[in-house]
Amino acid sequence: MLDELIQACAKSLESYTTDFMHTAENLDPARARLLVEQMKTHQKKWQIIKDETSRIIALKQREYNRTFTPAIERSMLTIYGECCALRGSGAFGGIKRRMLSNVSKPTHQ
């Protein structure tokens, strides 16, 4: 999605510059070259913005993913204790039922 945004911005600027150069009367060639250079500079800036935004998103995703495991472990501690206490015939079925019940319950309460 970010790539599409950057491409659309670059295309828009290129279109604007091209239209301007075609419609401007008596455009000094030096000014025309300056416009082209400015367009290239802006395209490079957009690429830098895209790359930096992608880098920040990746860092934040890693940061958030690291918080999931401890939160899941904390939410499962009680059920782990219950399951460890089960012994004898039917223990496996009891463990399975308790784990399924705990994992299936809504977490946004």
N, C-alpha and C positions, 0 to 999 in steps of 0.2 A: 504494500500500500504506500509506503514511504517512497519507494522507487517510482511509482506512478505519479505521485505528487511532484517529485523533483523533475521528472520528464515533462510533465504538463507545464510547470513553471518555465523550464528551459525553452520549450516549444513556443510558449506564449511570448517570451522575451524575443526569441528569434523572429517570430512572425511580426511583432511590433516593429522591431528594428528594420526588417526587410520592407515592410509597408512604408515606414517613415522614409527610408532611403529612396524608394520609388516615387513617393509623392512630393518630396522636398525639391523645390526648384533651386537650381544653382547651388547645390550642395557641394561645398568645398571637399575635394578628395581627402584632404587631411582629416577633416571632421568625420567623413565617412569611415575612414580607418579607425578613428578614435571610437566611434560607435561600435564597430565590430570588436575592438579590443575590450570595450566595456562589457559587451555581451559575453565574451569569453570569460572575463573576470567574474561576472555574476554567476555563470554556469559553474565555475570552479568553486565559488563560495557555497552554492547550493549542494554541490557534491560533498563538501566538507561538513555542511550542516547535516546532510543525510548520514554520512559516516559516523559523525559524533553522536547523533541521535540513536543510531543503531547500536553503537558501543554502550551508551548509557542504558538502553533498554535491555541489552544482554546482561550487563552488570546487575541491574535491578532484578531481572528474572532469576539470576543465580542467587542473589541475596534472599529473595522471597522463598525460593525452593529450599534453601538451607534452613529456613524457619519451620517448614512443614514437618520434617522428621521429628524434631523435639516435641512439637505440639501433638503429633499423632502418638508418640510414645507416652506423653503425659496422659492423654485421653484413654489410653489402653492399659495403664498400670493396674487399675482396679480389676479389670476383667482378666488380666494375666494372672493376678493373685488368686482369683477365684478358680481359674482353670488349673493352676498348679496344685490347688488343694484337692481336686477331684481324684479319687482313687477307685480301683476295683472295676467290676463289671459295669459296662455302660459309660465309663469315664470318657472314652473317645467321643461318643455321641453327645454327652453333656458339654464337653469342650466345644464341639462343633456348633451346637445350638447356642451356647453363650456367646461365642465369637461372632456368629452370624447375626445374632440379636444386637450385639454391641456395635458392629460395623454398619448395620442397616438402620439404626436409629438416627433421627435427624440431628445434625450437628449445629444448626443455627437456632438454638433455643435461647 
